[in-house]
Amino acid sequence: MTILNIAGYKFIALDNLADLQANLLAICRELNIKGTILLSAEGININLAGLPENIDSFIAYLRADARFLDIPFHRSNSSFQPFNFLKVKIKKEIITMKLSSINPALTPAPSISPQEFKQWLDEGRDITILDTRNDYEVRFGTFHNAINPNIENFTEFAETYKNLDPNKPVVMFCTGGIRCEKAAIQLQQEGFKEVYQLHRGILNYFKEVGNAHYDGECFVFDQRVSLDANLEVTHTQQCKICQGPIKQDTQHVCTGV
């Protein structure tokens, strides 16, 4: 059995959230799709899995609504359903940062394509490479010379850039792009001169250029745990204490940190 996994988001002003919640919940149940959809006044964040034909039907249903016509989706396959439940939730934010001054729908930060970012890395450009993910995610894999902010939750990101050079170009990245949409704007508001978000994150980089300049895997928030540069399940496990990776071919002794 092949399961199609999709992940996508859009920052867009939304209203009538309860009606939208009910409609999305109904179509997902009808199609036997599992995963999570987050809705808020600032947009929609989708992480779902199901049979390929059912996922395609869901996307067609979603794109019948003009507001969601242009949502791009990361797609990857697995041999199992990585979600146990279906959840469609209304939240204050689709990615929690707790900074009301940041609105990506109104003031999006510049992005850099995977191809151009790879070229910069090939050239050895003098740039700051900033990983905006949680510490345990970074331990699964990251770009060469990337700065690990050592945070336990994205809401802590506001304190991570204090020692960075605001005059040096900054390229930041996350799994699928959503965290960088907000983080890049914050750095701009703090006076950084040249800030870029890696377009659609690590997963899109893998799809477009492979794992050049990247060590390891990419953590994902479901039972697949992590994906390799071919967007295939790695079978790396996650420690239930430290949340870090457990390789099949190594003895893992958790230190709790």
C-alpha positions in Angstrom: 0.0 0.0 0.0 1.3 3.5 -0.9 0.3 6.4 1.2 0.7 9.9 -0.1 1.9 12.6 2.4 1.3 16.2 1.8 2.4 19.4 3.6 1.5 22.9 2.7 0.5 26.3 4.1 -0.6 29.8 3.2 -0.6 33.0 5.1 -3.9 34.7 4.1 -6.6 36.5 6.1 -9.4 34.1 6.9 -12.8 34.5 8.5 -15.7 32.2 9.2 -13.2 29.7 10.6 -15.8 27.4 12.2 -17.6 26.8 8.9 -14.3 26.2 7.2 -13.3 23.8 10.0 -16.5 21.8 9.6 -16.2 21.6 5.8 -12.6 20.4 5.9 -13.3 17.9 8.6 -16.2 16.5 6.6 -14.2 16.1 3.4 -11.2 14.5 5.1 -13.5 12.0 6.9 -15.2 11.2 3.7 -11.9 10.5 2.0 -10.4 8.6 5.0 -7.5 11.1 5.3 -5.6 11.6 8.6 -3.3 14.3 9.8 -3.7 17.8 11.0 -5.1 21.0 9.6 -4.6 24.3 11.5 -6.7 27.3 10.8 -6.4 30.8 12.1 -7.2 34.4 11.1 -3.7 34.4 9.6 -4.0 31.4 7.3 -4.0 27.6 6.9 -1.4 24.9 7.7 -1.9 21.4 6.3 -0.2 18.1 7.1 -2.2 15.1 5.8 -1.8 11.5 4.5 -4.0 9.1 2.7 -4.4 7.0 -0.4 -3.0 9.0 -3.4 -6.4 9.2 -5.2 -8.1 10.5 -2.0 -5.4 13.1 -1.4 -5.7 14.2 -5.0 -9.5 14.6 -4.4 -8.9 16.6 -1.3 -6.5 18.9 -3.1 -9.1 19.4 -5.9 -11.7 20.2 -3.3 -9.4 22.7 -1.5 -8.4 24.4 -4.7 -12.1 24.9 -5.7 -11.9 27.7 -3.1 -10.0 30.6 -4.8 -8.3 31.5 -1.5 -6.4 28.2 -1.6 -5.9 27.8 -5.3 -2.1 28.5 -5.2 -1.1 26.5 -2.1 2.0 24.4 -3.1 2.4 21.0 -1.4 5.4 19.0 -0.5 4.6 15.4 -1.6 6.3 12.2 -0.4 5.3 8.5 -0.2 5.3 6.0 2.6 4.3 2.4 3.0 2.2 3.2 6.1 -0.2 5.8 7.5 2.0 8.1 9.6 -0.9 9.7 11.5 -3.2 8.0 14.0 -6.0 10.7 13.9 -7.5 13.5 12.0 -7.5 16.9 13.6 -8.8 20.2 12.2 -8.1 22.9 14.8 -8.7 26.6 15.1 -5.7 28.3 16.6 -4.5 31.9 17.3 -1.6 31.3 14.8 -0.8 28.6 12.3 2.7 28.7 13.6 3.0 30.1 17.1 5.4 33.0 17.5 3.4 35.4 19.7 4.5 38.5 17.9 1.5 40.5 16.6 3.7 42.8 14.5 4.5 40.0 12.1 2.1 39.4 9.2 3.6 37.4 6.3 0.5 37.9 4.2 1.1 41.6 4.2 4.9 41.9 4.3 6.5 38.7 3.1 10.3 38.5 3.4 12.4 37.8 0.3 13.1 34.1 -0.5 16.0 32.4 -2.1 15.6 29.3 -4.4 17.3 26.0 -3.6 19.3 26.4 -6.8 20.6 29.9 -5.9 21.3 28.9 -2.3 23.3 25.9 -3.5 25.3 28.2 -5.8 26.1 30.5 -2.9 27.3 27.6 -0.9 29.3 26.3 -3.8 31.0 29.7 -4.1 31.7 29.8 -0.4 29.9 33.2 0.0 30.3 35.0 3.4 26.8 34.6 4.7 25.1 33.6 7.9 23.2 30.3 7.6 20.6 30.2 10.4 18.6 27.1 11.3 15.3 28.1 12.8 14.2 24.7 14.0 14.2 23.2 17.5 17.4 21.7 18.8 16.3 18.1 18.6 15.4 18.6 14.9 18.9 20.0 14.2 20.4 16.8 15.6 18.8 14.8 12.8 20.6 16.9 10.2 21.4 20.4 9.0 23.3 22.4 6.5 27.1 22.7 6.8 28.2 25.6 9.0 24.6 26.4 9.9 24.0 28.1 13.3 21.9 26.1 15.7 19.9 28.5 17.8 19.6 25.8 20.5 15.9 26.4 21.2 13.3 24.0 22.5 10.4 25.8 20.9 10.0 28.2 18.0 8.5 30.8 20.4 12.1 31.2 21.8 13.5 32.3 18.4 13.2 36.0 19.3 16.4 35.6 21.5 18.5 33.7 19.0 19.8 36.5 16.7 21.3 38.8 19.3 24.9 37.9 18.5 24.5 37.8 14.7 26.0 40.5 12.4 23.1 42.5 11.1 25.2 43.7 8.1 26.0 40.2 6.8 23.4 38.4 4.5 21.4 35.9 6.4 19.8 32.8 4.8 17.4 31.0 7.2 15.7 27.7 6.8 13.3 25.2 8.4 11.5 22.0 7.4 8.9 23.3 4.9 9.3 27.1 5.1 6.5 28.2 7.4 8.7 29.1 10.4 11.1 31.1 8.2 8.2 33.1 6.8 7.9 34.7 10.3 11.5 34.5 11.4 12.8 36.4 8.4 10.3 39.3 9.0 11.5 39.5 12.6 15.1 39.9 11.6 14.1 42.6 9.1 12.2 44.4 11.9 15.4 44.2 14.0 17.4 46.0 11.4 19.1 43.2 9.5 20.0 44.5 6.1 19.7 41.4 3.9 17.5 38.5 5.0 16.4 35.5 2.9 14.2 32.5 3.6 15.0 29.3 1.8 12.0 28.8 -0.5 9.8 26.1 0.9 12.5 24.8 3.3 14.7 21.8 3.5 12.1 19.4 1.8 12.0 21.6 -1.3 15.8 21.9 -1.3 16.1 18.0 -1.2 13.6 17.8 -4.1 15.3 20.4 -6.3 19.0 19.9 -5.7 19.5 16.9 -3.4 21.6 16.9 -0.2 24.5 19.1 -1.4 26.0 20.9 1.6 23.6 19.1 3.9 24.6 16.5 6.6 22.0 13.9 7.7 18.3 13.7 7.5 15.3 16.0 7.9 13.0 15.5 10.9 9.3 15.5 10.2 6.5 15.7 12.8 4.8 12.4 12.3 5.5 8.7 12.6 7.9 8.7 9.6 10.3 10.6 12.0 12.7 11.7 9.3 13.3 11.7 5.5 16.4 11.5 3.4 17.3 13.6 0.4 15.1 11.4 -1.8 12.2 12.2 0.5 12.0 8.6 1.6 11.6 7.3 5.1 14.9 6.6 6.8 13.7 4.4 9.6 15.7 6.4 12.1 13.8 6.4 15.5 13.3 9.2 17.9 14.4 9.0 21.5 11.4 9.5 23.8 13.5 11.2 26.4 15.8 13.6 24.5 13.8 13.6 21.3 17.0 13.1 19.3 17.7 10.5 16.6 18.3 6.8 17.3 20.1 5.1 14.4 19.4 1.4 13.7 23.1 0.6 13.5 24.3 2.4 16.7 23.9 1.9 20.4 21.9 4.9 21.7 22.4 5.8 25.3 20.3 8.9 26.2 21.9 11.5 28.3 18.6 13.4 28.7 20.0 16.4 26.8 
